[in-house]
């Protein structure tokens, strides 16, 4: 490792530089740029918690590509349009205008309904119907029809038009006259022909009254192209929507209400703060290219060179790859307009911020926040004025300045090697060709069989729920078999979790939800520990798109006592490299009209406490206190031995103690200063109970002392002088 800069602070350290991998046999060396973060674990060992490797930049890596339809920016615009349309419909209703016409336009242009708006219960064969345009819609607060699949059913939820069509109790979401809409996205899956987004949203009315925060998952597919500023862009259409309110009595805190006003220095950074800082960074960069801001102003406003060491590795710098000073960063962004800075960095700085760019957006794969700092890893997309896009990989870190503003203190970005990407694609294509696996499109039968196998797997976990070790082992196998963590990102929303752990994006989080007893997820009681004796899935709709599928329906879980618990689910499935179906999206919710707060609250009396306390906690107590229990057994055995020898000593006191004319005892030599006395304890003692003091030897080389001090009681357990 060749460190260009190291920043050490209490509890953490950052390093940036170059690492060289050498092949001793061939004598070759491979050079890689790196950024790493380090923390101490509970035992004091230093461990890595950030790691970013990139190849040095080469000409051609930064080739502009056509802007993808499925970007985080496009997804956010579509979700924003969802909320804005609800507000627009409500404002028209409030003024007595044609609100139903606006609602009709909203559904026709934002959802993937076919022109005929056919009824999903038509008699077409399952596979054909599933591959045609259809929408699966599960609103958060519908009291009547919970899951909807037709145009009229969805329309009724927004404007209450279903009363004459058998749909009761729809107040009309849009008719509540909302005035603002806010949402946070927790995770994305972005592919060439479809996308997913999972997060939370809320509305606010004119009186400042805020609706409860609902969790959501949106599924999108491509719609017909539309012209935006003279450029044709693909439109994203919603084909699946599932929303729910928390039912476990732990409603998520409103993020917009927790700030308490302006942010102050030292206040803990939240993921929302980080997203705002990223958006601000992008807008500042765009302003440089538009002439509204100089490169120096951008660096001073966006970076923390005046606060901490800044570790900056631009994607396109080769002669001076690491920009560790303010001047070198200004040179990279401002180029020839900053000639004094360029003198130190050569002519490679053409002025990255002068492109100009029209949009900069971040797509975070993972975010770490602690204290007044935050770190993110993912992709950053730079969109030019003509619509071309450059997509880079990045690792970045931010810290609060004295005014409370987040400023960048770490940025390492790189372009993926196009040859390596092409080579990987060729390898994958060749492996698919060699594979004997039938990679045909997913069928409805495939989805049904997967759900059946998944349900059987949950029942199997319940059978070992009283054995903590077996349950965890089998749960790990279950998650690896049915979830797609080996294929790409996975999005999961669970029931009865805390506000900060409702969304699970990691294998660890999914395992914890099923097993429980995890310090990182303290509210997880272990869904598989219930246990369940029977699980069945009732499908309400399936959408198929080649090697991926979306399904919505109701799971019915039955416990050994016969209690049945319904849960609403939405699933996204993919066919993996080996042809097996796996879950990449899972959204689970308790029905809006349910009286239970959790899947455990349906248990009668104190059965829940009995299951949790007697089964889970007793097993965990044994595991966590194993060595204490072992030590306790030895202590018990030791006390038993002491009592036995005490009894034996007193029984044979006359014959045994009188031998301690030790010079006459067998194998006893080198006895000296052996004195006998009655212990002065003030207690009544047996007639022949004496204290001895001195030293002697038994056999060869082993000396012992008798007694601890004059007048002390003779140790009565297993003393080698007693024979």
C-alpha positions in Angstrom: 0.0 0.0 0.0 1.2 3.5 -0.9 -0.8 6.0 1.1 -1.4 9.4 -0.5 -3.3 10.6 2.5 -4.3 9.2 5.9 -6.8 10.9 8.2 -7.0 9.5 11.8 -9.7 10.6 14.2 -11.2 9.2 17.4 -12.8 5.9 16.6 -12.0 5.8 12.9 -9.5 6.4 10.1 -9.5 7.0 6.4 -6.8 6.3 3.8 -6.5 6.9 0.1 -3.7 5.9 -2.3 -2.5 3.1 -4.5 -2.2 -0.6 -3.8 0.2 -2.8 -5.8 -0.5 -6.5 -6.4 2.6 -8.4 -7.4 2.8 -11.8 -9.1 6.1 -13.3 -7.8 6.1 -16.1 -10.4 5.6 -13.9 -13.5 7.2 -10.8 -12.1 4.2 -8.6 -13.0 2.6 -5.9 -11.0 -1.1 -4.7 -11.0 -1.8 -1.2 -9.9 -5.1 -0.2 -8.3 -6.3 3.1 -6.7 -8.0 2.6 -3.3 -10.0 4.4 -0.6 -10.5 2.6 2.8 -12.1 3.4 6.1 -11.2 1.7 9.4 -12.8 1.3 12.8 -12.1 -0.5 16.0 -14.3 -3.4 17.0 -15.3 -4.2 20.6 -12.2 -6.2 21.2 -9.9 -3.4 20.0 -9.0 -4.9 16.6 -8.9 -2.6 13.6 -11.4 -3.6 10.8 -12.3 -2.2 7.4 -15.8 -0.7 7.1 -15.2 1.1 3.7 -13.4 -0.2 0.7 -13.3 1.1 -2.8 -10.9 -0.1 -5.5 -10.6 1.3 -9.1 -8.4 0.9 -12.0 -6.4 4.0 -13.0 -8.3 6.1 -15.6 -7.7 5.4 -19.3 -8.9 7.4 -22.4 -12.2 6.0 -23.6 -13.5 5.0 -20.2 -15.5 8.3 -20.0 -17.5 7.7 -23.2 -20.9 9.2 -23.0 -23.8 6.8 -23.3 -27.5 7.4 -24.1 -29.4 8.4 -21.0 -31.2 5.3 -19.5 -34.9 5.5 -18.9 -34.6 3.7 -15.6 -32.6 6.1 -13.4 -33.2 7.2 -9.9 -34.2 10.6 -11.2 -36.8 9.2 -13.5 -38.2 7.0 -10.7 -38.4 9.9 -8.3 -40.1 12.1 -10.9 -42.7 9.3 -11.5 -43.4 9.0 -7.8 -43.6 12.7 -7.4 -46.1 12.8 -10.2 -48.2 10.2 -8.4 -48.5 12.6 -5.3 -48.9 15.8 -7.4 -51.7 14.2 -9.4 -53.6 13.2 -6.2 -53.2 16.9 -5.0 -54.3 18.2 -8.4 -57.5 16.0 -8.5 -58.4 17.2 -5.0 -58.0 20.8 -5.9 -60.3 20.4 -8.8 -62.9 18.7 -6.6 -62.6 21.5 -4.1 -63.3 24.1 -6.8 -66.1 22.2 -8.4 -64.2 21.5 -11.5 -64.0 18.2 -13.5 -62.0 16.2 -11.1 -63.0 12.8 -12.5 -61.6 13.8 -15.9 -58.3 14.6 -14.3 -58.4 11.3 -12.4 -59.1 9.5 -15.7 -56.1 11.2 -17.3 -53.9 10.4 -14.3 -54.7 6.6 -14.5 -54.3 6.5 -18.3 -50.9 8.2 -18.3 -49.4 6.9 -15.1 -50.4 3.3 -14.9 -49.9 0.4 -17.3 -53.5 -0.4 -18.0 -54.3 -1.7 -21.5 -56.6 0.4 -23.7 -59.5 -1.9 -23.1 -59.1 -1.8 -19.3 -60.0 -5.5 -19.3 -61.2 -7.3 -16.2 -58.5 -9.4 -14.7 -61.0 -12.2 -14.1 -61.5 -12.7 -17.8 -61.3 -16.2 -19.2 -58.0 -15.9 -21.0 -55.4 -18.5 -20.2 -53.2 -17.6 -17.2 -49.9 -17.1 -19.0 -51.3 -14.9 -21.8 -53.2 -12.8 -19.3 -50.1 -12.4 -17.0 -47.9 -11.2 -19.9 -50.5 -8.6 -21.1 -50.7 -5.1 -19.5 -52.2 -5.3 -16.1 -51.9 -3.4 -12.8 -51.7 -4.9 -9.3 -52.9 -2.3 -6.8 -53.0 -2.6 -3.0 -53.8 0.8 -1.2 -52.8 1.5 2.3 -56.2 2.4 3.8 -58.9 0.6 1.8 -61.6 -0.8 4.1 -63.5 -2.7 1.5 -61.7 -4.2 -1.5 -58.1 -4.6 -0.4 -56.4 -5.8 -3.6 -57.4 -4.2 -6.9 -56.6 -5.3 -10.5 -59.1 -3.4 -12.7 -59.3 0.2 -13.9 -62.6 0.9 -12.2 -61.4 -0.5 -8.8 -58.3 1.7 -8.8 -60.2 4.7 -10.0 -62.6 4.3 -7.0 -59.8 4.4 -4.5 -58.8 7.9 -5.7 -62.2 9.5 -6.3 -64.8 7.2 -4.7 -66.6 6.2 -7.9 -67.2 2.5 -7.0 -70.2 2.7 -4.7 -72.5 1.6 -7.4 -70.1 -1.1 -8.6 -69.9 -3.1 -5.4 -67.0 -1.2 -3.9 -68.0 0.4 -0.6 -66.2 2.6 2.0 -63.9 4.3 -0.5 -63.6 7.9 0.8 -61.4 8.9 -2.2 -57.8 9.6 -1.4 -57.7 12.6 -3.7 -61.0 14.1 -2.3 -59.3 14.9 1.1 -57.9 18.0 -0.5 -54.2 17.5 0.3 -51.8 20.3 -0.5 -48.3 18.7 -0.3 -46.7 15.3 -0.8 -43.4 14.0 0.6 -41.6 10.7 0.1 -38.4 9.0 1.0 -36.9 6.1 -1.1 -35.1 3.4 0.9 -34.0 1.3 -2.0 -34.1 0.9 -5.8 -33.7 -1.9 -8.4 -33.0 -0.4 -11.8 -32.8 -2.6 -14.9 -33.2 -2.1 -18.7 -36.9 -2.8 -18.9 -38.3 -2.4 -15.4 -37.6 -0.9 -12.0 -38.6 -1.1 -8.3 -38.6 1.5 -5.6 -39.4 1.0 -1.9 -39.8 3.7 0.8 -42.4 5.8 2.6 -44.7 8.7 1.7 -47.2 11.1 3.4 -49.6 13.9 2.5 -50.3 17.1 4.3 -53.5 19.2 4.1 -54.0 23.0 4.2 -54.2 23.0 8.0 -50.8 21.4 8.3 -52.4 18.1 9.4 -50.2 15.3 8.2 -51.4 11.8 7.1 -49.8 8.8 8.8 -46.6 7.8 7.0 -47.2 4.8 4.7 -44.6 2.4 3.5 -44.8 1.6 -0.2 -43.3 -0.4 -3.1 -43.7 0.8 -6.7 -43.0 -1.4 -9.7 -42.4 0.2 -13.1 -42.2 -0.8 -16.7 -41.5 1.2 -19.9 -44.3 3.1 -21.5 -44.4 4.9 -24.9 -41.8 7.6 -25.5 -42.7 11.2 -25.0 -40.9 14.4 -26.1 -39.2 16.5 -23.3 -37.4 19.6 -24.4 -37.0 18.2 -27.9 -35.6 14.9 -26.7 -37.6 11.6 -26.7 -37.7 10.0 -23.3 -39.2 6.8 -22.2 -42.1 7.2 -19.8 -42.2 5.0 -16.7 -45.6 3.5 -16.0 -46.7 1.9 -12.7 -47.7 -1.7 -12.9 -47.6 -2.7 -9.2 -48.3 -0.6 -6.1 -48.5 -1.8 -2.6 -48.8 0.5 0.4 -49.5 -0.1 4.1 -49.5 1.6 7.5 -47.6 0.2 10.5 -49.8 -2.1 12.6 -47.4 -2.9 15.5 -47.9 0.2 17.6 -44.6 1.6 16.6 -45.5 4.0 13.8 -42.4 5.5 12.1 -41.5 8.9 13.2 -42.1 11.6 10.6 -38.7 12.5 9.3 -39.8 15.9 8.3 -41.0 16.6 11.8 -37.9 15.4 13.7 -35.5 18.1 12.7 -36.9 20.7 15.1 -36.0 23.5 12.7 -32.6 24.3 11.3 -29.9 21.8 11.5 -27.1 22.6 13.9 -23.4 21.6 14.0 -22.8 18.3 15.6 -26.3 17.0 15.1 -26.4 13.3 14.0 -26.6 12.9 10.2 -29.6 11.0 8.9 -29.9 9.3 5.5 -32.3 12.1 4.4 -29.6 14.7 5.3 -27.2 12.8 3.1 -29.6 12.7 0.2 -30.1 16.5 0.5 -26.4 17.0 0.6 -25.9 15.0 -2.5 -28.6 16.9 -4.4 -27.0 20.2 -3.2 -23.6 19.0 -4.4 -25.0 18.2 -7.9 -26.8 21.5 -8.2 -23.7 23.4 -7.2 -21.7 21.6 -9.9 -24.3 22.3 -12.6 -24.1 26.0 -11.6 -20.4 26.1 -12.4 -21.0 25.0 -15.9 -23.8 27.5 -16.3 -21.6 30.4 -15.2 -23.4 31.1 -12.0 -20.6 30.0 -9.8 -16.8 29.7 -10.1 -14.9 26.5 -9.5 -13.3 28.0 -6.4 -16.7 28.9 -5.0 -17.9 25.4 -5.7 -15.0 23.8 -3.9 -15.2 26.1 -0.9 -18.9 25.6 -0.5 -19.1 21.8 -1.2 -15.8 20.5 0.2 -14.3 20.5 3.7 -10.7 21.4 3.0 -10.8 24.1 5.7 -12.1 21.6 8.3 -10.4 18.2 7.9 -8.0 16.4 5.5 -10.0 15.8 2.3 -9.4 12.6 0.4 -10.3 13.3 -3.3 -9.7 10.9 -6.2 -11.3 12.2 -9.4 -12.2 9.7 -12.1 -10.4 11.4 -15.0 -7.1 12.4 -13.3 -3.9 10.4 -14.1 -0.9 12.6 -13.7 -2.1 13.9 -10.4 -4.6 11.2 -9.4 -5.2 12.4 -5.8 -6.3 15.9 -5.1 -5.5 16.5 -1.5 -5.4 20.3 -1.5 -8.0 23.0 -2.3 -5.9 24.3 -5.2 -5.7 20.9 -6.9 -9.5 20.4 -6.6 -10.2 23.8 -8.1 -7.8 23.0 -11.0 -9.7 19.7 -11.7 -13.1 21.4 -11.8 -12.2 24.8 -13.3 -9.4 23.8 -15.7 -7.9 26.5 -17.8 -9.9 29.2 -16.0 -7.6 28.5 -13.0 -4.1 28.7 -14.6 -2.3 29.2 -11.3 -3.6 25.9 -10.0 -3.0 24.1 -13.3 0.7 24.8 -13.1 1.0 22.2 -10.4 -1.2 19.6 -12.1 -0.1 19.8 -15.8 -2.5 20.2 -18.7 -4.8 17.2 -17.9 -7.3 19.4 -16.1 -9.8 20.5 -18.8 -12.4 21.6 -16.2 -14.8 18.8 -15.4 -17.5 21.2 -14.1 -17.3 23.3 -17.3 -18.9 20.5 -19.4 -21.6 21.9 -18.9 -23.9 19.4 -17.1 -27.6 19.7 -16.9 -28.2 17.2 -14.1 -26.2 15.3 -11.5 -27.9 12.5 -9.5 -26.7 9.9 -7.0 -27.8 6.3 -6.8 -26.8 5.0 -3.4 -26.3 1.2 -3.0 -25.5 1.6 0.7 -25.3 4.4 3.2 -23.5 4.5 6.6 -24.2 7.3 9.1 -22.7 7.8 12.5 -22.4 11.0 14.5 -21.9 14.1 12.3 -20.6 12.0 9.4 -22.1 9.9 6.6 -20.7 7.8 3.8 -22.4 6.4 0.6 -21.4 4.0 -2.1 -23.1 3.6 -5.5 -23.3 5.3 -8.8 -23.3 9.0 -9.7 -24.8 10.0 -13.1 -23.8 13.2 -15.0 -26.2 14.1 -17.7 -25.1 16.5 -20.4 -27.1 19.3 -22.1 -27.8 17.0 -25.1 -29.1 14.2 -23.0 -25.9 12.0 -23.0 -25.0 10.4 -19.7 -21.8 9.4 -17.9 -22.3 6.9 -15.1 -19.5 6.5 -12.6 -19.0 4.4 -9.5 -18.3 6.3 -6.3 -17.5 6.2 -2.6 -18.1 9.5 -0.8 -18.1 10.9 2.7 -19.6 14.0 4.3 -19.2 15.9 7.5 -21.1 18.7 9.2 -19.3 22.1 9.3 -19.8 24.6 12.2 -23.0 25.9 10.5 -24.5 22.4 10.3 -24.1 22.1 6.5 -22.8 18.8 5.2 -19.6 19.1 3.2 -17.7 16.5 1.3 -14.5 15.1 2.9 -14.0 11.9 0.8 -14.7 11.4 -2.9 -13.4 8.5 -4.9 -15.0 8.0 -8.3 -14.2 5.8 -11.3 -15.4 4.6 -14.6 -16.0 0.9 -15.1 -13.5 -0.6 -17.6 -15.6 -1.0 -20.8 -13.5 -3.9 -21.9 -13.9 -5.7 -18.6 -17.7 -5.1 -18.7 -17.8 -6.5 -22.2 -15.6 -9.5 -21.3 -17.9 -10.2 -18.3 -21.0 -10.1 -20.5 -19.3 -12.4 -23.0 -18.5 -14.9 -20.3 -22.1 -14.8 -18.9 -23.5 -15.3 -22.4 -21.1 -18.2 -23.1 -22.0 -19.8 -19.8 -25.7 -19.4 -20.5 -25.2 -21.1 -23.9 -23.3 -24.0 -22.4 -25.8 -24.4 -19.6 -28.4 -27.1 -20.1 -30.9 -25.1 -18.0 -34.1 -24.1 -19.8 -34.1 -20.3 -19.5 -37.5 -19.9 -21.0 -39.9 -17.1 -19.8 -41.3 -17.6 -16.3 -44.8 -19.1 -16.3 -47.7 -18.7 -13.9 -47.1 -22.4 -13.0 -43.5 -21.5 -12.1 -44.6 -18.8 -9.8 -47.3 -21.0 -8.1 -44.7 -23.8 -7.6 -42.2 -21.3 -6.1 -44.8 -20.0 -3.6 -45.7 -23.6 -2.6 -42.1 -24.5 -2.0 -41.5 -21.2 -0.1 -44.5 -21.9 2.1 -43.3 -25.4 2.8 -39.9 -24.0 3.8 -41.5 -21.7 6.4 -43.4 -24.7 7.9 -40.1 -26.7 8.1 -38.5 -23.8 10.0 -41.4 -23.9 12.5 -40.7 -27.6 13.2 -37.2 -26.7 14.6 -38.3 -23.4 16.2 -37.5 -24.7 19.8 -33.9 -25.4 18.9 -32.2 -22.1 18.4 -29.0 -23.6 16.8 -31.0 -25.7 14.3 -33.4 -22.9 13.5 -30.6 -20.4 12.7 -28.8 -23.0 10.5 -31.9 -23.9 8.5 -32.9 -20.3 8.2 -29.6 -19.4 6.6 -30.1 -22.2 4.1 -33.7 -21.1 3.5 -32.7 -17.5 2.7 -29.9 -18.6 0.4 -32.3 -20.9 -1.4 -35.2 -18.5 -2.0 -33.7 -15.0 -2.0 -31.6 -13.4 -4.7 -28.8 -11.9 -2.7 -26.3 -13.7 -5.0 -27.9 -12.0 -8.1 -28.1 -8.4 -7.1 -30.0 -6.0 -4.8 -32.9 -7.3 -2.7 -35.7 -5.1 -1.2 -37.8 -6.3 1.7 -40.4 -4.5 3.9 -41.4 -6.5 7.0 -44.2 -6.2 9.6 -43.8 -5.3 13.3 -40.3 -3.8 13.1 -39.0 -0.5 14.4 -39.2 2.6 12.2 -35.6 2.4 11.4 -35.6 -1.4 10.5 -38.8 -1.8 8.5 -36.8 -2.0 5.3 -34.3 -4.9 4.9 -31.7 -4.6 2.1 -29.3 -7.2 3.4 -29.1 -11.0 3.9 -28.4 -10.3 7.6 -31.6 -8.4 8.0 -33.8 -11.0 6.3 -32.3 -13.8 8.5 -32.9 -11.7 11.6 -36.6 -11.2 10.8 -37.1 -14.9 10.6 -35.0 -15.9 13.6 -35.0 -12.9 15.9 -32.8 -12.2 18.9 -30.4 -10.0 17.0 -28.9 -6.9 18.7 -28.9 -5.0 15.3 -32.7 -5.6 15.0 -34.0 -5.5 18.6 -37.7 -5.7 17.7 -37.4 -8.9 15.7 -39.0 -11.8 17.6 -38.5 -14.3 14.9 -41.3 -14.8 12.4 -40.5 -18.5 12.0 -40.5 -19.0 15.8 -44.3 -18.6 15.9 -44.3 -21.5 14.6 -46.5 -22.2 11.6 -48.0 -25.6 10.9 -49.6 -24.7 7.5 -49.0 -21.9 5.0 -50.9 -21.2 1.8 -50.8 -18.5 -0.8 -53.9 -17.1 -2.5 -52.8 -15.3 -5.7 -54.6 -12.1 -6.7 -52.6 -11.4 -9.8 -49.3 -12.2 -11.6 -47.4 -10.1 -14.1 -44.8 -11.8 -16.2 -42.0 -10.1 -18.2 -39.6 -12.7 -19.7 -37.3 -13.9 -16.9 -38.9 -11.8 -14.2 -42.4 -11.8 -12.6 -44.4 -9.8 -10.1 -47.1 -11.3 -7.9 -49.6 -10.0 -5.4 -51.9 -11.9 -3.0 -52.6 -13.0 0.5 -50.6 -15.4 2.6 -52.6 -17.4 5.2 -50.5 -18.7 8.1 -51.9 -21.3 10.5 -50.3 -22.1 13.8 -50.6 -25.5 15.7 -53.6 -24.3 17.7 -55.5 -23.6 14.4 -55.3 -19.8 14.5 -55.1 -18.4 10.9 -53.3 -15.1 10.3 -53.7 -13.4 6.9 -50.9 -11.2 5.5 -50.8 -9.2 2.3 -47.7 -9.7 0.1 -46.2 -8.4 -3.1 -43.3 -10.3 -4.6 -40.8 -9.7 -7.3 -39.1 -12.8 -8.7 -36.3 -13.4 -11.1 -34.8 -16.5 -12.8 -31.2 -16.8 -11.7 -28.2 -18.0 -13.7 -29.0 -21.6 -12.9 -32.7 -21.3 -13.9 -34.1 -21.2 -10.4 -36.6 -18.6 -9.2 -35.6 -16.3 -6.4 -37.1 -13.3 -4.6 -35.7 -9.8 -5.3 -38.6 -7.9 -3.8 -40.8 -8.8 -0.8 -43.4 -6.4 0.7 -45.4 -7.8 3.6 -48.2 -6.0 5.4 -51.0 -6.7 7.9 -54.4 -5.9 6.4 -55.7 -2.4 7.1 -58.9 -3.6 8.7 -57.1 -6.2 10.9 -57.6 -6.0 14.7 -54.2 -7.5 15.4 -51.1 -5.4 15.8 -48.7 -8.2 15.0 -48.6 -11.9 14.0 -48.0 -12.7 17.7 -51.0 -10.7 19.0 -53.5 -13.4 17.8 -52.2 -15.8 20.4 -54.7 -16.2 23.3 -53.8 -15.3 26.9 -50.2 -15.5 27.8 -49.2 -18.1 25.2 -47.0 -15.5 23.4 -45.0 -14.8 26.6 -44.7 -18.5 27.3 -43.4 -19.2 23.8 -41.0 -16.3 23.8 -39.8 -16.5 27.4 -39.6 -20.3 27.9 -38.4 -21.3 24.4 -36.5 -18.4 22.9 -35.0 -16.9 26.0 -34.1 -20.2 27.7 -32.2 -21.4 24.6 -30.4 -18.1 24.3 -29.6 -18.2 28.0 -28.0 -21.6 27.7 -26.0 -20.5 24.6 -24.8 -17.2 26.0 -24.0 -18.6 29.5 -22.5 -21.9 28.5 -19.2 -21.4 30.2 -20.8 -20.0 33.3 -23.0 -23.1 33.5 -19.9 -25.4 33.1 -18.1 -23.5 35.8 -21.2 -23.9 38.1 -21.1 -27.6 37.6 -17.4 -27.8 38.6 -18.1 -25.6 41.7 -20.9 -28.0 42.7 -18.7 -31.0 42.3 -16.0 -29.2 44.3 -18.3 -28.5 47.2 -19.4 -32.1 47.2 -15.8 -33.3 47.4 -15.1 -30.9 50.3 -18.1 -32.1 52.2 -17.1 -35.7 51.6 -13.5 -35.3 52.8 -14.7 -33.2 55.7 -16.9 -36.1 56.9 -14.0 -38.6 56.3 -11.5 -36.4 58.1 -13.7 -36.1 61.2 -14.6 -39.8 61.1 -10.9 -40.8 61.1 -9.5 -37.9 63.2 -8.0 -40.1 65.9 -6.1 -42.4 63.6 -5.3 -39.9 60.9 -4.2 -36.9 62.9 -2.1 -38.9 65.3 0.1 -39.9 62.3 1.4 -36.4 62.2 4.4 -37.4 64.0 5.2 -36.9 60.2 8.7 -38.3 60.4 7.1 -41.7 60.9 4.6 -41.4 58.0 5.2 -43.3 54.8 7.0 -41.5 52.0 7.1 -38.3 54.0 10.6 -36.7 54.3 12.1 -33.3 55.1 9.5 -32.4 57.6 10.4 -29.4 59.6 8.8 -27.1 62.2 5.6 -29.2 62.4 3.6 -27.7 65.2 0.2 -28.8 66.4 -2.3 -26.6 68.3 -6.0 -26.3 69.0 -7.5 -23.6 66.7 -8.6 -20.6 68.7 -11.9 -19.9 66.9 -14.2 -19.5 69.8 -16.4 -22.3 68.5 -17.0 -25.8 69.8 -14.8 -28.3 67.8 -14.5 -32.1 67.6 -12.1 -33.5 70.3 -9.3 -34.3 67.8 -9.6 -31.3 65.6 -6.1 -29.6 65.4 -4.3 -27.0 63.4 -0.9 -27.8 62.0 1.8 -25.6 60.6 5.0 -26.4 58.8 6.3 -28.1 55.7 7.1 -31.6 54.4 7.8 -33.5 51.3 6.0 -36.5 49.8 8.0 -38.6 47.3 10.4 -36.5 45.3 10.5 -32.8 44.6 7.0 -31.8 45.8 6.8 -29.5 48.9 3.5 -28.5 50.5 2.7 -26.1 53.3 0.3 -27.1 56.1 -2.1 -24.4 57.2 -2.1 -20.7 56.2 -1.2 -19.1 59.5 -0.9 -20.1 63.2 -4.2 -20.9 64.7 -6.1 -21.3 61.5 -8.4 -24.3 61.0 -7.0 -27.3 59.2 -8.1 -27.5 55.5 -10.2 -30.6 55.5 -10.6 -31.3 51.8 -8.2 -33.6 50.0 -5.0 -32.4 51.6 -2.0 -34.5 50.4 -0.7 -34.9 53.9 -3.7 -37.0 54.9 -3.3 -40.7 54.2 
